[in-house]
């Protein structure tokens, strides 16, 4: 194999989407932003559509254009853009845009692209994108006027939850109530959107009254668990799609007390074999994994010894027979006893979203099975 590779099981993506769609019982948007959470946006999009996704979601209009250039013609929503951005190319390619302000609405109207479709976004308490309470009614009235004039169609009203990973958190009910009020305001303005959407993966699974007409599933389609203390893979059949592998480049025998990597934060306790693995933080391996995260070689686990460097890590394999050329699994789906992205996240005091998304471009993606 090559120095390092991220294997992506597209069959897992397809199955995960089908599982989530059946569970939610609504239309389903598969979120493939950030290059499909590091898995490859185009092949993941196709695999998600094969699993029954009705729409695709991205953050930026340029991400939607990437899908279009690859021949993906399913409905795509992009919701994060600046008021001075030229959105005409995305609109001309059939991209639906999220609109969070009057300035954005004016930009969409000025593009004068026939068939323009938008989803109005309201901030229900997360404090990020979306029109605030003071601006929401005016945005709805202006959008309704634009729709009446034939300039655009308001297909959706959307918002985003801030703490959906904590089932029963008070904020979920508060945001849902605010969303209901926002929907009433939209109705008063004469808007009847096809899609009302609030739920992400965690809410789609754990909070049924947030599902409305559409759920936006992101991390779940990649088989990763967004819920605090709830094992989705065990209870709902989701399967992690990415396995990160590398190859041992060098092994050597060293005496007790040998320092390993920068700063010598790790020293061998006894005479031991060190194995050099050519993947580092320039490839997306968190430096926080230093002396904390584990990898698997030959069915056995070993902790990273010392600091993660830009291009390499070292593992102390003791007296085990590990040789140059042996395969190292940094994380996978866990079915063969290897660490998972969730375990790496715990070791690095972060979330598994970050673990998979940060894997860099110099690690090639190999897509297995499914629709590519």
N, C-alpha and C positions, 0 to 999 in steps of 0.2 A: 504494500500500500504506500501511499505518499506520506510525506512528513506528518501531515495532519489532515483530517477530513471530518466534516459534519455530515453524517448520514441522516436523511430525512425520509421517514416512512410516510409516503403519501396515502397509503391505505389507511393508516391510523388517522390522518386528517379527515378523510372521507367518512370513516366510521364515527369519529368524534362529532362531526357536524350532524350526522344522521341521529346520533344519540341525543344531542342537545335539542335538535328540532322536535324530535318526538316528545321529549320531556317538557318542553315549553308549550307545545301545541299551538304555536303561532308562526307567522312568517319569521324568517331568520336572516340576519345580516352577518356574514362572516367578515371579520375585521382582519385585513391583510396589510395594514400599515407597517412602516419600519421594515420593509422588505419581508413581509410576512413574519414579523417578530423574529427576524433572523433566519427564517426557514426557506426563504425564496418566494417572493410575492406571486409571481406568475404561476409556477406549478402548484403552489398552495391554493391560489384562487380557483384553478381548474379542479383540484381535488375537492375543494369545499363545495363547488357547484355540483360535482358528481354526488356529493352527500346530501344534496337537497337545499343548499343555501339559495335564498331568493334574491338577495342583494349582496353586494360587497361594500366594505367600508374602508376608507383610508383617511389619513389626517390631511395631507396636502394635495392640491390639484395635480401637481406634477406626478404624484404617485398614481393617480387615476390615469394620466396619460401614458405612463409606463405600461399599465395593463392594456390600454387600448392599442398601443403600438404592437403589443404581443398577440393581438387578435382576440382578447377577452372582451366580449360584447355584452356581458350581463350588466344590469343596473349597478352603478357605482356612485356612492356618496362620499364627498370630501368636505370636511367641516372646519378646517383650520387654515385661514388665509388672511392676508392683510388687506385693508381697504384700497390700497393703491396698486394691488396686484392685477396683472392682466389675466382675467379669467375667461376671456373669450375663447382661447383654444380649448380649454377644458369643457366649456359649455358646448362648443361646436362638436366636441367628441361625445356628447351625450352624458357628461358628468353632471350629477345632481350636486348642488352646493349647499352647505349649511350656511345660514345667514343669521348673524348675531347682533346686527346693528343696522340703523338706518343708512349709515355710510356704506356698509356692504351691500345693502339692498339697492342703493343708488348705483353702485358699481355694476351690479348684475343687470339692472335695467338699461344702463348706458351701453352695455355690450350688444344689445339688440340681436340676440341669437334666437331664432325661431325654435320653439319647443323647450325653452328654458324651464327647468324644474328646480325648486328649492325646498329645503327643510328649514323651518324657522327654529332657532335654538334659544331656549330660555334658561337662565341660571336659576336653579331652584335651591341653591345653597352651597354649591361646591366652590364658588368664588373664582371660577376660571372663565371658560367661554360661555357665550349666551347673553342675551339681553337681560339686564337687571330689572327689578320690579318697576322702577320709575320709567323705564323705556319700553316695556313689553307691549302695552296697549297701543302706543303710537306705531310700533313696528308692525303689529298685526293689522292695524288700519291701513297703513301704507302698502303692505303686501297684498291686502285684499283689493285695494284700488288698482294695483298693478295687475293683479289677476283679472279683474273685471275689464281692464283695458286690453287684455290679451297679450301682455308682455311676458308673463310667466305663469307657472302653476305651482301653488303651494301644496306639495304632496305630503309633507310631514311636519310634525311638531315634535321636538326632541329635547331631552335634557340628560344629565349624567349624575349618577349617584356618587357620593363621597366616601361612604363606609359600608358598601354592600357586602364586603367580606365578613362582616360581623353580623351574623343572623340575629334579627330582633333589635338591632341598634336603633335607638330612638330617632336618629337622624333620618333613617329610611322612611319612616312614617311621616316625618315633617316634610321631607322633600317630595314625597308622593302627594301630600296635601297641597303643597305649593304648585306642583305640576297640574293637579286637577283644577286649581284656580286659574292657571295659565291657559289650560284648554278651554275653560269657560269664557275667558277673555277672547280667545281666538274665535270661538263660536259666535260671540256677540259681534265680532267684526265681520262675520259672514264667511268664515273659513271652515271648511269641512275636510280636513286632511285625511288621506287614506291611511297613513301610518302615524301612530302616536307611539313614541319609543323612549323608554327610560332605562330599561334593564340591561346591564352587562351580564357576563357569564354568571357571576356569583348570584346576582339577583334573579336571573332567569331560572336558576336551579333552586335557590333557597327562599325566594320571596315571590310567590305566585302573583300577588296583586300588583306587581310592578311590570307585568309582562305586556299588557295592553295589546296592540296589534302587531308588534315587531320587537324582537330581542336582538341586541347587538352582542354577538359572542366573539370574543377575542382570544384570551389566553386559553380558554377551554378547548378550542378547536385544535390546539397544539398539544392537548392532553395534560396540561398542567393545572394544578389545584388552586383556585383563587380563594378558597374559603379557609378561615381560621379554624384549624382543628378538625376539619371534615375531609376525609379521604375520598375525593370524587372517583379516583381510579378504582377504588375498591367497591364503591356503592353504586356507581353509574356506568362503569365500564370504559371510562376515558383512558387513553393510552398515550404516554409521551411520545412525540414523533421524532425528536432529535436525539441522536447519539453522537457524542464528540469523541473521536479517537485520535491517537497519535502513535508514533513508532519510536521505540527506544533507539537512540542514536549511538550510545556508548555506555559501556559498563566498566567499572574498575574497582579493584580491591583497595581499601584504605584502612589505616590503623585507627584504633580508638582515639577519640579526641580530635578527629579531623573536622575542620570547619567546612560548612557547606553554604555556598551562595553569599551574596552581599551581606556585609555586617556580621557574618558568622553568628547569626542568631540561633543556628542549629549546629551542634557538633555530635558526631557519632559516639554512642555510648560504649561500643565495643568495636573490634575489627569487623568491617562490614563491606558490603558491595553497594556502590552508588550507581544508579541508573539515570542517565541524562535523557530528558524527554524534550524535543525541540518544539515547544509551544509555550508562549508566554503572554504577558499583558498586551503586547502589540497585536496579538491574535484575539484578545478579548478575555483571556483568563484573568480574573480579578487579582490584583496584588494582595487584596485582603485574604486570599486563599492561602497565603504563606503559612506553612506549618499548621494548617487547619483543615483544609479540604483533603478528601481521599480520592485515590484513583484505583483502578483494578488492573492487575496483570496476571494472566494465567489463572483466573478464578480466585485470586487473593487480593485483598485490599491493602494499600499502603498510603500513609499520609505524606503529603508533599513535605519535603525536608528543607527548611529554610525559606528564604524569600523567593517569590516568583519574580523572574527577571523578564526583560523585554521579549526575549525570544525562546526562553527555556525554563524548565523546572527540573528539580532533582528529586528522586525518591530513594530512600534508604531501604533496601530490600533484605538487609541482614545477610543470612547465609543461603537464602533462596536462590535457585538457579534461574536467573533472569539474564537474557542475552540481548545484544544489539540486534535489532530487527523484530523483537517481540512487540506485540500490539498492546497498547495502553488505552483503556477506556476511562475517560475523565468522568463522563456521566452518560446515562442512557435511560431506558424505561424501568430498570431495576429487576427485570424478570430473571436475569442471570446472576443476580447478586451484586451487580455493579452499583456505584453511587448514582443517585438521580439528581436532576437539576434542583429539585426541592432541597435535597441534602446539602448541595453546594451553597444554596442560598442561605440556609441556616448557618453553615460554617462561616460564611462571609458577611453575616448580619445584613442581608439584603433580601430581595424577592426573586423568585425564579424567572419572572418576566425579564429582569435585568440579565440574569445568567445567560439565557438563550439569545436575547436580542443583541448583546454586545459582541458576540462572536464575529470577528472581523472578516474583511473581504479576502485576505490572503489565505483563509481556510476555505478550500473549495467545498461546495455543497454537492452531495451525490444524492439524487432523488430516487427512491426505491419504490416500485409498485405504483398502483393507482394511475391517475391521469396526469400527464406532464405538460 
